[in-house]
Amino acid sequence: MPSLHISLPESLKQFVKEEVDEGGYGTPSDYVRSLLREAKERKVRRQIDQTLLASLETPAEEVTPEYLAELRREVREVIERKRSKGA
């Protein structure tokens, strides 16, 4: 696994050591990886929230029998493409 070296002031270095000891992490690297994963998940959640909020501003389409038929057709096409690709 590639490595990334960071410099920390002594107070943060001590804090990391305490978190490793108290949090059951094996190494400071495990602790930092955990923090980075959490930050990445928060970013993805924010992006999803923004997308959902933007979709609320999009004009709604009336759900008619024709709309549902078109939606079913599109779904069948997607399924068929996935099957033909072996997915």
HTML snippet that shows the backbone in 3Dmol.js (N, CA, C, O; Angstrom):
<script src="https://3Dmol.org/build/3Dmol-min.js"></script>
<div id="view" style="width:600px;height:400px;position:relative"></div>
<script>
const pdb = `
ATOM      1  N   MET A   1       0.849  -1.168   0.000  1.00  0.00           N
ATOM      2  CA  MET A   1       0.000   0.000   0.000  1.00  0.00           C
ATOM      3  C   MET A   1       0.900   1.239   0.000  1.00  0.00           C
ATOM      4  O   MET A   1       1.844   1.311   0.787  1.00  0.00           O
ATOM      5  N   PRO A   2       0.621   2.211  -0.871  1.00  0.00           N
ATOM      6  CA  PRO A   2       1.419   3.437  -0.870  1.00  0.00           C
ATOM      7  C   PRO A   2       1.282   4.165   0.461  1.00  0.00           C
ATOM      8  O   PRO A   2       0.277   4.019   1.156  1.00  0.00           O
ATOM      9  N   SER A   3       2.275   4.933   0.803  1.00  0.00           N
ATOM     10  CA  SER A   3       2.218   5.649   2.073  1.00  0.00           C
ATOM     11  C   SER A   3       2.219   7.149   1.833  1.00  0.00           C
ATOM     12  O   SER A   3       2.638   7.636   0.783  1.00  0.00           O
ATOM     13  N   LEU A   4       1.737   7.862   2.837  1.00  0.00           N
ATOM     14  CA  LEU A   4       1.685   9.315   2.827  1.00  0.00           C
ATOM     15  C   LEU A   4       2.172   9.761   4.194  1.00  0.00           C
ATOM     16  O   LEU A   4       1.612   9.366   5.217  1.00  0.00           O
ATOM     17  N   HIS A   5       3.182  10.559   4.213  1.00  0.00           N
ATOM     18  CA  HIS A   5       3.752  11.002   5.481  1.00  0.00           C
ATOM     19  C   HIS A   5       3.234  12.396   5.795  1.00  0.00           C
ATOM     20  O   HIS A   5       3.198  13.263   4.922  1.00  0.00           O
ATOM     21  N   ILE A   6       2.831  12.611   7.044  1.00  0.00           N
ATOM     22  CA  ILE A   6       2.366  13.919   7.467  1.00  0.00           C
ATOM     23  C   ILE A   6       3.127  14.348   8.711  1.00  0.00           C
ATOM     24  O   ILE A   6       3.607  13.522   9.488  1.00  0.00           O
ATOM     25  N   SER A   7       3.222  15.645   8.876  1.00  0.00           N
ATOM     26  CA  SER A   7       3.856  16.197  10.070  1.00  0.00           C
ATOM     27  C   SER A   7       2.773  16.749  10.978  1.00  0.00           C
ATOM     28  O   SER A   7       1.851  17.428  10.524  1.00  0.00           O
ATOM     29  N   LEU A   8       2.893  16.454  12.259  1.00  0.00           N
ATOM     30  CA  LEU A   8       1.918  16.927  13.239  1.00  0.00           C
ATOM     31  C   LEU A   8       2.650  17.608  14.385  1.00  0.00           C
ATOM     32  O   LEU A   8       3.753  17.207  14.758  1.00  0.00           O
ATOM     33  N   PRO A   9       2.026  18.640  14.939  1.00  0.00           N
ATOM     34  CA  PRO A   9       2.602  19.184  16.165  1.00  0.00           C
ATOM     35  C   PRO A   9       2.478  18.143  17.278  1.00  0.00           C
ATOM     36  O   PRO A   9       1.639  17.246  17.199  1.00  0.00           O
ATOM     37  N   GLU A  10       3.284  18.258  18.281  1.00  0.00           N
ATOM     38  CA  GLU A  10       3.320  17.272  19.360  1.00  0.00           C
ATOM     39  C   GLU A  10       1.941  17.061  19.989  1.00  0.00           C
ATOM     40  O   GLU A  10       1.586  15.934  20.333  1.00  0.00           O
ATOM     41  N   SER A  11       1.166  18.131  20.140  1.00  0.00           N
ATOM     42  CA  SER A  11      -0.158  17.992  20.776  1.00  0.00           C
ATOM     43  C   SER A  11      -1.086  17.096  19.947  1.00  0.00           C
ATOM     44  O   SER A  11      -1.824  16.285  20.506  1.00  0.00           O
ATOM     45  N   LEU A  12      -1.051  17.239  18.627  1.00  0.00           N
ATOM     46  CA  LEU A  12      -1.884  16.382  17.779  1.00  0.00           C
ATOM     47  C   LEU A  12      -1.350  14.953  17.737  1.00  0.00           C
ATOM     48  O   LEU A  12      -2.123  13.996  17.702  1.00  0.00           O
ATOM     49  N   LYS A  13      -0.050  14.818  17.741  1.00  0.00           N
ATOM     50  CA  LYS A  13       0.540  13.486  17.774  1.00  0.00           C
ATOM     51  C   LYS A  13       0.106  12.747  19.032  1.00  0.00           C
ATOM     52  O   LYS A  13      -0.228  11.564  18.978  1.00  0.00           O
ATOM     53  N   GLN A  14       0.112  13.435  20.150  1.00  0.00           N
ATOM     54  CA  GLN A  14      -0.323  12.832  21.412  1.00  0.00           C
ATOM     55  C   GLN A  14      -1.812  12.485  21.353  1.00  0.00           C
ATOM     56  O   GLN A  14      -2.233  11.431  21.830  1.00  0.00           O
ATOM     57  N   PHE A  15      -2.603  13.387  20.761  1.00  0.00           N
ATOM     58  CA  PHE A  15      -4.044  13.140  20.624  1.00  0.00           C
ATOM     59  C   PHE A  15      -4.292  11.876  19.805  1.00  0.00           C
ATOM     60  O   PHE A  15      -5.125  11.049  20.174  1.00  0.00           O
ATOM     61  N   VAL A  16      -3.578  11.727  18.707  1.00  0.00           N
ATOM     62  CA  VAL A  16      -3.730  10.536  17.860  1.00  0.00           C
ATOM     63  C   VAL A  16      -3.377   9.289  18.653  1.00  0.00           C
ATOM     64  O   VAL A  16      -4.092   8.290  18.588  1.00  0.00           O
ATOM     65  N   LYS A  17      -2.281   9.338  19.400  1.00  0.00           N
ATOM     66  CA  LYS A  17      -1.895   8.174  20.213  1.00  0.00           C
ATOM     67  C   LYS A  17      -2.995   7.818  21.212  1.00  0.00           C
ATOM     68  O   LYS A  17      -3.296   6.641  21.410  1.00  0.00           O
ATOM     69  N   GLU A  18      -3.590   8.821  21.835  1.00  0.00           N
ATOM     70  CA  GLU A  18      -4.677   8.565  22.790  1.00  0.00           C
ATOM     71  C   GLU A  18      -5.880   7.942  22.091  1.00  0.00           C
ATOM     72  O   GLU A  18      -6.484   6.999  22.604  1.00  0.00           O
ATOM     73  N   GLU A  19      -6.222   8.464  20.935  1.00  0.00           N
ATOM     74  CA  GLU A  19      -7.361   7.924  20.190  1.00  0.00           C
ATOM     75  C   GLU A  19      -7.109   6.482  19.768  1.00  0.00           C
ATOM     76  O   GLU A  19      -8.021   5.656  19.801  1.00  0.00           O
ATOM     77  N   VAL A  20      -5.898   6.182  19.378  1.00  0.00           N
ATOM     78  CA  VAL A  20      -5.545   4.804  18.996  1.00  0.00           C
ATOM     79  C   VAL A  20      -5.721   3.889  20.197  1.00  0.00           C
ATOM     80  O   VAL A  20      -6.318   2.818  20.086  1.00  0.00           O
ATOM     81  N   ASP A  21      -5.201   4.308  21.343  1.00  0.00           N
ATOM     82  CA  ASP A  21      -5.289   3.480  22.552  1.00  0.00           C
ATOM     83  C   ASP A  21      -6.736   3.319  23.023  1.00  0.00           C
ATOM     84  O   ASP A  21      -7.159   2.219  23.379  1.00  0.00           O
ATOM     85  N   GLU A  22      -7.484   4.411  23.023  1.00  0.00           N
ATOM     86  CA  GLU A  22      -8.855   4.369  23.552  1.00  0.00           C
ATOM     87  C   GLU A  22      -9.855   3.803  22.552  1.00  0.00           C
ATOM     88  O   GLU A  22     -10.872   3.228  22.940  1.00  0.00           O
ATOM     89  N   GLY A  23      -9.564   3.966  21.273  1.00  0.00           N
ATOM     90  CA  GLY A  23     -10.530   3.568  20.253  1.00  0.00           C
ATOM     91  C   GLY A  23     -10.335   2.181  19.710  1.00  0.00           C
ATOM     92  O   GLY A  23     -11.100   1.739  18.852  1.00  0.00           O
ATOM     93  N   GLY A  24      -9.330   1.482  20.189  1.00  0.00           N
ATOM     94  CA  GLY A  24      -9.124   0.114  19.727  1.00  0.00           C
ATOM     95  C   GLY A  24      -8.510   0.022  18.351  1.00  0.00           C
ATOM     96  O   GLY A  24      -8.633  -1.015  17.700  1.00  0.00           O
ATOM     97  N   TYR A  25      -7.857   1.061  17.887  1.00  0.00           N
ATOM     98  CA  TYR A  25      -7.178   1.017  16.601  1.00  0.00           C
ATOM     99  C   TYR A  25      -5.833   0.339  16.786  1.00  0.00           C
ATOM    100  O   TYR A  25      -5.217   0.455  17.845  1.00  0.00           O
ATOM    101  N   GLY A  26      -5.378  -0.362  15.773  1.00  0.00           N
ATOM    102  CA  GLY A  26      -4.107  -1.050  15.864  1.00  0.00           C
ATOM    103  C   GLY A  26      -2.916  -0.116  15.748  1.00  0.00           C
ATOM    104  O   GLY A  26      -1.898  -0.287  16.417  1.00  0.00           O
ATOM    105  N   THR A  27      -3.070   0.874  14.882  1.00  0.00           N
ATOM    106  CA  THR A  27      -1.970   1.799  14.622  1.00  0.00           C
ATOM    107  C   THR A  27      -2.528   3.190  14.359  1.00  0.00           C
ATOM    108  O   THR A  27      -3.722   3.337  14.096  1.00  0.00           O
ATOM    109  N   PRO A  28      -1.679   4.215  14.426  1.00  0.00           N
ATOM    110  CA  PRO A  28      -2.140   5.548  14.022  1.00  0.00           C
ATOM    111  C   PRO A  28      -2.657   5.562  12.580  1.00  0.00           C
ATOM    112  O   PRO A  28      -3.598   6.292  12.268  1.00  0.00           O
ATOM    113  N   SER A  29      -2.058   4.774  11.715  1.00  0.00           N
ATOM    114  CA  SER A  29      -2.530   4.705  10.327  1.00  0.00           C
ATOM    115  C   SER A  29      -3.970   4.203  10.254  1.00  0.00           C
ATOM    116  O   SER A  29      -4.766   4.718   9.470  1.00  0.00           O
ATOM    117  N   ASP A  30      -4.311   3.195  11.072  1.00  0.00           N
ATOM    118  CA  ASP A  30      -5.688   2.688  11.103  1.00  0.00           C
ATOM    119  C   ASP A  30      -6.655   3.798  11.515  1.00  0.00           C
ATOM    120  O   ASP A  30      -7.735   3.944  10.943  1.00  0.00           O
ATOM    121  N   TYR A  31      -6.248   4.567  12.508  1.00  0.00           N
ATOM    122  CA  TYR A  31      -7.089   5.673  12.997  1.00  0.00           C
ATOM    123  C   TYR A  31      -7.294   6.720  11.903  1.00  0.00           C
ATOM    124  O   TYR A  31      -8.422   7.152  11.663  1.00  0.00           O
ATOM    125  N   VAL A  32      -6.222   7.125  11.245  1.00  0.00           N
ATOM    126  CA  VAL A  32      -6.319   8.147  10.200  1.00  0.00           C
ATOM    127  C   VAL A  32      -7.154   7.629   9.024  1.00  0.00           C
ATOM    128  O   VAL A  32      -7.965   8.372   8.471  1.00  0.00           O
ATOM    129  N   ARG A  33      -6.962   6.363   8.639  1.00  0.00           N
ATOM    130  CA  ARG A  33      -7.778   5.790   7.562  1.00  0.00           C
ATOM    131  C   ARG A  33      -9.256   5.827   7.925  1.00  0.00           C
ATOM    132  O   ARG A  33     -10.098   6.120   7.076  1.00  0.00           O
ATOM    133  N   SER A  34      -9.571   5.533   9.176  1.00  0.00           N
ATOM    134  CA  SER A  34     -10.957   5.574   9.633  1.00  0.00           C
ATOM    135  C   SER A  34     -11.532   6.987   9.499  1.00  0.00           C
ATOM    136  O   SER A  34     -12.658   7.165   9.034  1.00  0.00           O
ATOM    137  N   LEU A  35     -10.754   7.981   9.909  1.00  0.00           N
ATOM    138  CA  LEU A  35     -11.206   9.368   9.783  1.00  0.00           C
ATOM    139  C   LEU A  35     -11.434   9.757   8.327  1.00  0.00           C
ATOM    140  O   LEU A  35     -12.409  10.433   7.999  1.00  0.00           O
ATOM    141  N   LEU A  36     -10.527   9.325   7.463  1.00  0.00           N
ATOM    142  CA  LEU A  36     -10.658   9.656   6.046  1.00  0.00           C
ATOM    143  C   LEU A  36     -11.874   8.979   5.420  1.00  0.00           C
ATOM    144  O   LEU A  36     -12.578   9.584   4.611  1.00  0.00           O
ATOM    145  N   ARG A  37     -12.120   7.719   5.797  1.00  0.00           N
ATOM    146  CA  ARG A  37     -13.316   7.026   5.282  1.00  0.00           C
ATOM    147  C   ARG A  37     -14.586   7.760   5.703  1.00  0.00           C
ATOM    148  O   ARG A  37     -15.502   7.938   4.901  1.00  0.00           O
ATOM    149  N   GLU A  38     -14.635   8.184   6.963  1.00  0.00           N
ATOM    150  CA  GLU A  38     -15.804   8.915   7.460  1.00  0.00           C
ATOM    151  C   GLU A  38     -15.985  10.226   6.704  1.00  0.00           C
ATOM    152  O   GLU A  38     -17.108  10.581   6.348  1.00  0.00           O
ATOM    153  N   ALA A  39     -14.900  10.949   6.454  1.00  0.00           N
ATOM    154  CA  ALA A  39     -14.977  12.209   5.712  1.00  0.00           C
ATOM    155  C   ALA A  39     -15.465  11.964   4.290  1.00  0.00           C
ATOM    156  O   ALA A  39     -16.259  12.740   3.758  1.00  0.00           O
ATOM    157  N   LYS A  40     -14.989  10.887   3.680  1.00  0.00           N
ATOM    158  CA  LYS A  40     -15.415  10.539   2.321  1.00  0.00           C
ATOM    159  C   LYS A  40     -16.911  10.218   2.290  1.00  0.00           C
ATOM    160  O   LYS A  40     -17.623  10.647   1.383  1.00  0.00           O
ATOM    161  N   GLU A  41     -17.382   9.461   3.285  1.00  0.00           N
ATOM    162  CA  GLU A  41     -18.810   9.125   3.368  1.00  0.00           C
ATOM    163  C   GLU A  41     -19.657  10.379   3.549  1.00  0.00           C
ATOM    164  O   GLU A  41     -20.721  10.500   2.943  1.00  0.00           O
ATOM    165  N   ARG A  42     -19.191  11.317   4.383  1.00  0.00           N
ATOM    166  CA  ARG A  42     -19.938  12.573   4.574  1.00  0.00           C
ATOM    167  C   ARG A  42     -20.029  13.348   3.267  1.00  0.00           C
ATOM    168  O   ARG A  42     -21.070  13.926   2.954  1.00  0.00           O
ATOM    169  N   LYS A  43     -18.942  13.360   2.505  1.00  0.00           N
ATOM    170  CA  LYS A  43     -18.946  14.070   1.222  1.00  0.00           C
ATOM    171  C   LYS A  43     -19.950  13.440   0.261  1.00  0.00           C
ATOM    172  O   LYS A  43     -20.703  14.151  -0.405  1.00  0.00           O
ATOM    173  N   VAL A  44     -19.965  12.123   0.187  1.00  0.00           N
ATOM    174  CA  VAL A  44     -20.914  11.430  -0.697  1.00  0.00           C
ATOM    175  C   VAL A  44     -22.353  11.734  -0.258  1.00  0.00           C
ATOM    176  O   VAL A  44     -23.224  11.986  -1.091  1.00  0.00           O
ATOM    177  N   ARG A  45     -22.591  11.706   1.061  1.00  0.00           N
ATOM    178  CA  ARG A  45     -23.939  12.007   1.560  1.00  0.00           C
ATOM    179  C   ARG A  45     -24.359  13.428   1.185  1.00  0.00           C
ATOM    180  O   ARG A  45     -25.505  13.656   0.797  1.00  0.00           O
ATOM    181  N   ARG A  46     -23.429  14.390   1.300  1.00  0.00           N
ATOM    182  CA  ARG A  46     -23.747  15.777   0.928  1.00  0.00           C
ATOM    183  C   ARG A  46     -24.095  15.860  -0.553  1.00  0.00           C
ATOM    184  O   ARG A  46     -25.029  16.566  -0.932  1.00  0.00           O
ATOM    185  N   GLN A  47     -23.344  15.136  -1.399  1.00  0.00           N
ATOM    186  CA  GLN A  47     -23.623  15.150  -2.831  1.00  0.00           C
ATOM    187  C   GLN A  47     -24.992  14.554  -3.128  1.00  0.00           C
ATOM    188  O   GLN A  47     -25.733  15.075  -3.961  1.00  0.00           O
ATOM    189  N   ILE A  48     -25.327  13.471  -2.453  1.00  0.00           N
ATOM    190  CA  ILE A  48     -26.640  12.855  -2.641  1.00  0.00           C
ATOM    191  C   ILE A  48     -27.734  13.813  -2.188  1.00  0.00           C
ATOM    192  O   ILE A  48     -28.735  13.985  -2.883  1.00  0.00           O
ATOM    193  N   ASP A  49     -27.550  14.433  -1.031  1.00  0.00           N
ATOM    194  CA  ASP A  49     -28.536  15.393  -0.529  1.00  0.00           C
ATOM    195  C   ASP A  49     -28.736  16.542  -1.512  1.00  0.00           C
ATOM    196  O   ASP A  49     -29.869  16.950  -1.768  1.00  0.00           O
ATOM    197  N   GLN A  50     -27.645  17.065  -2.063  1.00  0.00           N
ATOM    198  CA  GLN A  50     -27.752  18.165  -3.024  1.00  0.00           C
ATOM    199  C   GLN A  50     -28.512  17.730  -4.274  1.00  0.00           C
ATOM    200  O   GLN A  50     -29.329  18.480  -4.809  1.00  0.00           O
ATOM    201  N   THR A  51     -28.234  16.511  -4.733  1.00  0.00           N
ATOM    202  CA  THR A  51     -28.921  15.994  -5.913  1.00  0.00           C
ATOM    203  C   THR A  51     -30.413  15.829  -5.634  1.00  0.00           C
ATOM    204  O   THR A  51     -31.253  16.185  -6.460  1.00  0.00           O
ATOM    205  N   LEU A  52     -30.732  15.282  -4.454  1.00  0.00           N
ATOM    206  CA  LEU A  52     -32.146  15.109  -4.104  1.00  0.00           C
ATOM    207  C   LEU A  52     -32.865  16.447  -3.983  1.00  0.00           C
ATOM    208  O   LEU A  52     -33.995  16.594  -4.450  1.00  0.00           O
ATOM    209  N   LEU A  53     -32.212  17.421  -3.356  1.00  0.00           N
ATOM    210  CA  LEU A  53     -32.825  18.745  -3.232  1.00  0.00           C
ATOM    211  C   LEU A  53     -33.033  19.386  -4.598  1.00  0.00           C
ATOM    212  O   LEU A  53     -34.065  20.010  -4.846  1.00  0.00           O
ATOM    213  N   ALA A  54     -32.054  19.231  -5.477  1.00  0.00           N
ATOM    214  CA  ALA A  54     -32.196  19.790  -6.823  1.00  0.00           C
ATOM    215  C   ALA A  54     -33.344  19.122  -7.566  1.00  0.00           C
ATOM    216  O   ALA A  54     -34.055  19.774  -8.331  1.00  0.00           O
ATOM    217  N   SER A  55     -33.525  17.825  -7.342  1.00  0.00           N
ATOM    218  CA  SER A  55     -34.611  17.117  -8.034  1.00  0.00           C
ATOM    219  C   SER A  55     -35.975  17.602  -7.573  1.00  0.00           C
ATOM    220  O   SER A  55     -36.947  17.527  -8.325  1.00  0.00           O
ATOM    221  N   LEU A  56     -36.056  18.099  -6.343  1.00  0.00           N
ATOM    222  CA  LEU A  56     -37.332  18.628  -5.857  1.00  0.00           C
ATOM    223  C   LEU A  56     -37.726  19.910  -6.588  1.00  0.00           C
ATOM    224  O   LEU A  56     -38.904  20.266  -6.633  1.00  0.00           O
ATOM    225  N   GLU A  57     -36.751  20.593  -7.153  1.00  0.00           N
ATOM    226  CA  GLU A  57     -37.018  21.833  -7.874  1.00  0.00           C
ATOM    227  C   GLU A  57     -37.367  21.580  -9.335  1.00  0.00           C
ATOM    228  O   GLU A  57     -37.785  22.494 -10.046  1.00  0.00           O
ATOM    229  N   THR A  58     -37.196  20.335  -9.783  1.00  0.00           N
ATOM    230  CA  THR A  58     -37.516  19.972 -11.156  1.00  0.00           C
ATOM    231  C   THR A  58     -39.030  19.795 -11.271  1.00  0.00           C
ATOM    232  O   THR A  58     -39.646  19.153 -10.420  1.00  0.00           O
ATOM    233  N   PRO A  59     -39.622  20.354 -12.307  1.00  0.00           N
ATOM    234  CA  PRO A  59     -41.073  20.192 -12.459  1.00  0.00           C
ATOM    235  C   PRO A  59     -41.461  18.715 -12.538  1.00  0.00           C
ATOM    236  O   PRO A  59     -40.815  17.924 -13.225  1.00  0.00           O
ATOM    237  N   ALA A  60     -42.498  18.372 -11.840  1.00  0.00           N
ATOM    238  CA  ALA A  60     -42.964  16.984 -11.825  1.00  0.00           C
ATOM    239  C   ALA A  60     -43.742  16.672 -13.097  1.00  0.00           C
ATOM    240  O   ALA A  60     -44.437  17.530 -13.641  1.00  0.00           O
ATOM    241  N   GLU A  61     -43.615  15.437 -13.562  1.00  0.00           N
ATOM    242  CA  GLU A  61     -44.390  14.994 -14.716  1.00  0.00           C
ATOM    243  C   GLU A  61     -45.661  14.328 -14.214  1.00  0.00           C
ATOM    244  O   GLU A  61     -45.674  13.680 -13.167  1.00  0.00           O
ATOM    245  N   GLU A  62     -46.705  14.499 -14.966  1.00  0.00           N
ATOM    246  CA  GLU A  62     -47.951  13.834 -14.620  1.00  0.00           C
ATOM    247  C   GLU A  62     -47.794  12.342 -14.897  1.00  0.00           C
ATOM    248  O   GLU A  62     -47.282  11.946 -15.944  1.00  0.00           O
ATOM    249  N   VAL A  63     -48.235  11.530 -13.961  1.00  0.00           N
ATOM    250  CA  VAL A  63     -48.132  10.080 -14.118  1.00  0.00           C
ATOM    251  C   VAL A  63     -49.393   9.597 -14.834  1.00  0.00           C
ATOM    252  O   VAL A  63     -50.467   9.458 -14.248  1.00  0.00           O
ATOM    253  N   THR A  64     -49.209   9.355 -16.108  1.00  0.00           N
ATOM    254  CA  THR A  64     -50.306   8.879 -16.954  1.00  0.00           C
ATOM    255  C   THR A  64     -49.999   7.443 -17.363  1.00  0.00           C
ATOM    256  O   THR A  64     -48.877   6.971 -17.178  1.00  0.00           O
ATOM    257  N   PRO A  65     -50.982   6.750 -17.916  1.00  0.00           N
ATOM    258  CA  PRO A  65     -50.690   5.401 -18.423  1.00  0.00           C
ATOM    259  C   PRO A  65     -49.581   5.407 -19.479  1.00  0.00           C
ATOM    260  O   PRO A  65     -48.780   4.475 -19.547  1.00  0.00           O
ATOM    261  N   GLU A  66     -49.539   6.453 -20.295  1.00  0.00           N
ATOM    262  CA  GLU A  66     -48.498   6.558 -21.316  1.00  0.00           C
ATOM    263  C   GLU A  66     -47.116   6.740 -20.674  1.00  0.00           C
ATOM    264  O   GLU A  66     -46.134   6.139 -21.109  1.00  0.00           O
ATOM    265  N   TYR A  67     -47.060   7.563 -19.652  1.00  0.00           N
ATOM    266  CA  TYR A  67     -45.800   7.793 -18.931  1.00  0.00           C
ATOM    267  C   TYR A  67     -45.305   6.479 -18.321  1.00  0.00           C
ATOM    268  O   TYR A  67     -44.125   6.149 -18.437  1.00  0.00           O
ATOM    269  N   LEU A  68     -46.194   5.737 -17.676  1.00  0.00           N
ATOM    270  CA  LEU A  68     -45.810   4.464 -17.070  1.00  0.00           C
ATOM    271  C   LEU A  68     -45.356   3.456 -18.123  1.00  0.00           C
ATOM    272  O   LEU A  68     -44.399   2.714 -17.901  1.00  0.00           O
ATOM    273  N   ALA A  69     -46.037   3.426 -19.269  1.00  0.00           N
ATOM    274  CA  ALA A  69     -45.651   2.507 -20.341  1.00  0.00           C
ATOM    275  C   ALA A  69     -44.246   2.855 -20.847  1.00  0.00           C
ATOM    276  O   ALA A  69     -43.437   1.958 -21.086  1.00  0.00           O
ATOM    277  N   GLU A  70     -43.956   4.136 -21.010  1.00  0.00           N
ATOM    278  CA  GLU A  70     -42.635   4.566 -21.465  1.00  0.00           C
ATOM    279  C   GLU A  70     -41.571   4.219 -20.432  1.00  0.00           C
ATOM    280  O   GLU A  70     -40.477   3.782 -20.788  1.00  0.00           O
ATOM    281  N   LEU A  71     -41.883   4.409 -19.170  1.00  0.00           N
ATOM    282  CA  LEU A  71     -40.949   4.089 -18.094  1.00  0.00           C
ATOM    283  C   LEU A  71     -40.647   2.588 -18.088  1.00  0.00           C
ATOM    284  O   LEU A  71     -39.491   2.187 -17.954  1.00  0.00           O
ATOM    285  N   ARG A  72     -41.675   1.770 -18.232  1.00  0.00           N
ATOM    286  CA  ARG A  72     -41.462   0.315 -18.290  1.00  0.00           C
ATOM    287  C   ARG A  72     -40.586  -0.075 -19.470  1.00  0.00           C
ATOM    288  O   ARG A  72     -39.711  -0.932 -19.347  1.00  0.00           O
ATOM    289  N   ARG A  73     -40.828   0.564 -20.624  1.00  0.00           N
ATOM    290  CA  ARG A  73     -40.033   0.278 -21.809  1.00  0.00           C
ATOM    291  C   ARG A  73     -38.564   0.611 -21.564  1.00  0.00           C
ATOM    292  O   ARG A  73     -37.680  -0.169 -21.918  1.00  0.00           O
ATOM    293  N   GLU A  74     -38.306   1.767 -20.959  1.00  0.00           N
ATOM    294  CA  GLU A  74     -36.935   2.172 -20.669  1.00  0.00           C
ATOM    295  C   GLU A  74     -36.260   1.201 -19.692  1.00  0.00           C
ATOM    296  O   GLU A  74     -35.084   0.872 -19.851  1.00  0.00           O
ATOM    297  N   VAL A  75     -36.998   0.753 -18.697  1.00  0.00           N
ATOM    298  CA  VAL A  75     -36.448  -0.203 -17.729  1.00  0.00           C
ATOM    299  C   VAL A  75     -36.111  -1.516 -18.426  1.00  0.00           C
ATOM    300  O   VAL A  75     -35.047  -2.086 -18.185  1.00  0.00           O
ATOM    301  N   ARG A  76     -36.996  -1.997 -19.280  1.00  0.00           N
ATOM    302  CA  ARG A  76     -36.722  -3.238 -20.012  1.00  0.00           C
ATOM    303  C   ARG A  76     -35.469  -3.099 -20.875  1.00  0.00           C
ATOM    304  O   ARG A  76     -34.672  -4.032 -20.972  1.00  0.00           O
ATOM    305  N   GLU A  77     -35.298  -1.935 -21.499  1.00  0.00           N
ATOM    306  CA  GLU A  77     -34.105  -1.708 -22.325  1.00  0.00           C
ATOM    307  C   GLU A  77     -32.831  -1.756 -21.476  1.00  0.00           C
ATOM    308  O   GLU A  77     -31.836  -2.359 -21.879  1.00  0.00           O
ATOM    309  N   VAL A  78     -32.865  -1.134 -20.331  1.00  0.00           N
ATOM    310  CA  VAL A  78     -31.693  -1.139 -19.439  1.00  0.00           C
ATOM    311  C   VAL A  78     -31.379  -2.565 -18.999  1.00  0.00           C
ATOM    312  O   VAL A  78     -30.220  -2.979 -19.011  1.00  0.00           O
ATOM    313  N   ILE A  79     -32.397  -3.308 -18.616  1.00  0.00           N
ATOM    314  CA  ILE A  79     -32.195  -4.695 -18.183  1.00  0.00           C
ATOM    315  C   ILE A  79     -31.618  -5.524 -19.323  1.00  0.00           C
ATOM    316  O   ILE A  79     -30.704  -6.323 -19.117  1.00  0.00           O
ATOM    317  N   GLU A  80     -32.149  -5.333 -20.513  1.00  0.00           N
ATOM    318  CA  GLU A  80     -31.672  -6.098 -21.658  1.00  0.00           C
ATOM    319  C   GLU A  80     -30.217  -5.768 -21.986  1.00  0.00           C
ATOM    320  O   GLU A  80     -29.435  -6.665 -22.305  1.00  0.00           O
ATOM    321  N   ARG A  81     -29.848  -4.485 -21.911  1.00  0.00           N
ATOM    322  CA  ARG A  81     -28.443  -4.093 -22.146  1.00  0.00           C
ATOM    323  C   ARG A  81     -27.520  -4.742 -21.132  1.00  0.00           C
ATOM    324  O   ARG A  81     -26.438  -5.216 -21.478  1.00  0.00           O
ATOM    325  N   LYS A  82     -27.948  -4.761 -19.882  1.00  0.00           N
ATOM    326  CA  LYS A  82     -27.117  -5.370 -18.835  1.00  0.00           C
ATOM    327  C   LYS A  82     -26.978  -6.869 -19.077  1.00  0.00           C
ATOM    328  O   LYS A  82     -25.894  -7.426 -18.906  1.00  0.00           O
ATOM    329  N   ARG A  83     -28.049  -7.515 -19.466  1.00  0.00           N
ATOM    330  CA  ARG A  83     -27.986  -8.952 -19.739  1.00  0.00           C
ATOM    331  C   ARG A  83     -27.060  -9.243 -20.914  1.00  0.00           C
ATOM    332  O   ARG A  83     -26.292 -10.204 -20.881  1.00  0.00           O
ATOM    333  N   SER A  84     -27.133  -8.414 -21.950  1.00  0.00           N
ATOM    334  CA  SER A  84     -26.320  -8.663 -23.137  1.00  0.00           C
ATOM    335  C   SER A  84     -24.843  -8.415 -22.856  1.00  0.00           C
ATOM    336  O   SER A  84     -23.986  -8.983 -23.532  1.00  0.00           O
ATOM    337  N   LYS A  85     -24.530  -7.569 -21.860  1.00  0.00           N
ATOM    338  CA  LYS A  85     -23.135  -7.340 -21.470  1.00  0.00           C
ATOM    339  C   LYS A  85     -22.643  -8.359 -20.461  1.00  0.00           C
ATOM    340  O   LYS A  85     -21.461  -8.382 -20.118  1.00  0.00           O
ATOM    341  N   GLY A  86     -23.538  -9.191 -19.991  1.00  0.00           N
ATOM    342  CA  GLY A  86     -23.156 -10.211 -19.024  1.00  0.00           C
ATOM    343  C   GLY A  86     -23.077  -9.690 -17.611  1.00  0.00           C
ATOM    344  O   GLY A  86     -22.456 -10.319 -16.754  1.00  0.00           O
ATOM    345  N   ALA A  87     -23.693  -8.551 -17.349  1.00  0.00           N
ATOM    346  CA  ALA A  87     -23.650  -7.960 -16.008  1.00  0.00           C
ATOM    347  C   ALA A  87     -24.661  -8.573 -15.094  1.00  0.00           C
ATOM    348  O   ALA A  87     -24.754  -8.187 -13.929  1.00  0.00           O
TER     349      ALA A  87
END
`;
const viewer = $3Dmol.createViewer("view");
viewer.addModel(pdb, "pdb");
viewer.setStyle({}, {cartoon: {color: "spectrum"}});
viewer.zoomTo();
viewer.render();
</script>
